[in-house]
Amino acid sequence: MTTEETGYNFAYLDEDSKRMIRRAILKAVALPGYQVPFAGREMPMPYGWGTGGIQVTASVIGPDDVLKVIDQGSDDTTNAVSIRSFFAKTAGVATTSRTAEASIIQTRHRIPERPLKSGQIMVYQVPIPEPLRWLEPSEAETRTLHALKEYGLMYVKLYEDISRHGTIASSYDYPVEVFGRHIMSPSPIPRFDNPKLDRSPALHLFGAGREKRIYAIPPYTPARSLDFEDYPFAPQSWSQVCALCGAADSYLDEVVMDDGGQRMFVCSDSDYCASRLEKGGRTQ
Amino acid sequence: MYVAVKGGEKAIDAARRLMDKRRRGAPELPEISLEQIREQLGLAVDRVMAEGSLYAPELAALAVKQAQGDLVEAIFLLRASRAAFPRFGYSLPVDTAAMRVERRISGTWKDLPGGQLLGPTFDYAHRLLDYRLARTQKPEKSVESAESAESAKSAESAEPEAGKPPSTPVPTHAGAAVPTHAAAVPTHAAAVPAHAPTASAAAHAPTSTTTASATPPPADEESLPDCPKAMSVLIEEGLLELEEDDGREPGDITRQPVDFPLDRPERLQNLARSDEGFALALAYSSQRGFGSVHPFVSELRQGAALVEFIPEELGFPVVLGEMEATECETVNQFKGGGETPPVFTRGYGLTFGRNERKALCMAIVDRALRAEELGEEIKGPAQNQEFVFSHSDNVEAAGFVSHIKLPHYVDFQAELSMLRQLRKAKQNDDRGDRI
């Protein structure tokens, strides 16, 4: 299938590459949280700008899919616009900004506020797939640690955080244990979003293009944010509500209003905010 | 206010258009052609092909033009195109010993079969800005170009002389800056700056006394003397470690996931497409003592090699074409001890096009990366294959480094509230201490 406008195959990648990536995805689904190496291709966007997610999306998308792309929770950030138009052009698929209408949601750094449904696929862009990377730079070493389920390093790090700061000082990319086996990086989502991964009805696929790894959390799979009994995991919370829609349950972006230090807090998830406003939420 | 975070397709389009306008530059100047880039910025084209992992001079020239001379960007463009090309199969191994050499030097032998052939190189040029190049040479026959055409002709007529023993064993660097086809196409030579047309034919003449007298003067490029590998002398004497085909199918880092530790073929594939600056820094660090590889250049050759391919339906090799390449072989410290007598070890570099610096660096880093295999202590980054492999690719590196230009509002917000929370907790603690 070739789209006439571009001269490239449907969704850009050739079918052989897609099949190779789908095999990696199947393996990732079979081994929740395990990082499957795959022979990533160069994409026409720079590494670090979502090439892993783009390859995963290109491999699972079909003509009937409806695609939503967000970056920082918003459909309108430059990179989200760029990736969405890439698939609109190369695959000719329908796109949407509405979480409820999307069958595939490619994201960077956020999970939508609206609960995901069964049948939806979340595709994450992952910069550093290895949760142990900051503790052990060698890939050969970290793969061995995963194989042996030797996660002492990680727990020592969390313990040191507590002894130094009184709390686990990871605010994003907060590691989870998937299906009681692998420790996994949820990609740099804020820890506010971590609970949304646990037993989610959606399929969550993670693509790291530069590091050439794919991993997954299948639907309804436990994903436990790491913690200690006496220091339980807690997501971020705000004393403010969204200044636009009044939501008290969403992740808020802080916007600097003037030189005098005025701040405004608004929903990071632009679709969530807009749909609340449509339904007659608070307006300004 | 909130609108500021919206990029919008219009703004993106405008940014692209502005960049294209900058590419074109002053519209009253003629647009640069791909042929001009390929012919006159050939080393840029070669670097883009080498690191872009695609031998396609026209496409590389297009990439250089489109990237406005940003070679890392051009390499990225070529690499991304390459990824979308269908793959028909693998060529036969390129026989570099049968290369039609344009340049060939050895740092280990004063003279050797095939001779020292300086060829086109900056090596012997004084690095002075040549102000004559600042003037555009007109392709039409102006007085000046007629002169240079004249001198090129005289050089051509002097060609038979060039084959005779020169007065000194090492010839002048004349001809070094002249394209080798200058002698064959005198009109072409007219476009060449006037400073160098002397004896351009010497570029292809054997340069040492002995070989020059032993071989007939080359009438054209086809009749160059055989140029066996400089290494072969050492191999015959058993002084050099033997490298034989073990029959194993080499991996392909562009098609298969990699798994550390990597075999040498995979490491070499990675080095061949690695960033030249990175390879240079690693090679340098190794020579300075962070890994202690300070080799001899047994041979550096540059020229054209045949690429052959066996189509499945034919079952016999057909020549696809000629490919310019640069190859470097180094001889290094001994290995051996115990039962085995000591031998020299080897490093290998091979790149598309004329890429001497890169081929040399590749050979040094290749040897440094063999530390583990040869039982050497790993002291420097150039010896650490995971370090080298994971950071050598400038498409990967440039992408990841530049991605921090993307919005990170969400994570920054997370850090901000974390920091506020920690500071608040600290203040409360301090207050508690005081009470």
Interface residues (C-beta under 8 A of the other chain):
Chain A: Y8 Y12 L13 D14 P37 F38 A39 R41 E42 M43 P44 P46 Y47 G48 W49 T51 D71 Q72 G73 S74 D76 T77 T78 N79 A80 V81 S82 S85 R108 H109 R110 P127 S138 E139 A140 H165 G166 T167 A169 S171 Y172 D173 P188 I189 P190 R191 F192 R210 K212 Q236 W238 L244 Y251 L252 D253 E254 V255 M257 M264 V266 S268
Chain B: M1 Y2 V5 K6 G7 G8 E9 A11 I12 F76 R79 A80 R82 A83 A84 P86 T254 R255 Q256 P257 V258 D259 F260 P261 E386 S390 V395 E396 A398 G399 F400 V401 S402 H403 L406 P407 H408 Y409 V410 D411 Q413 A414 E415 L416 S417 M418 Q421 L422 A425 D429
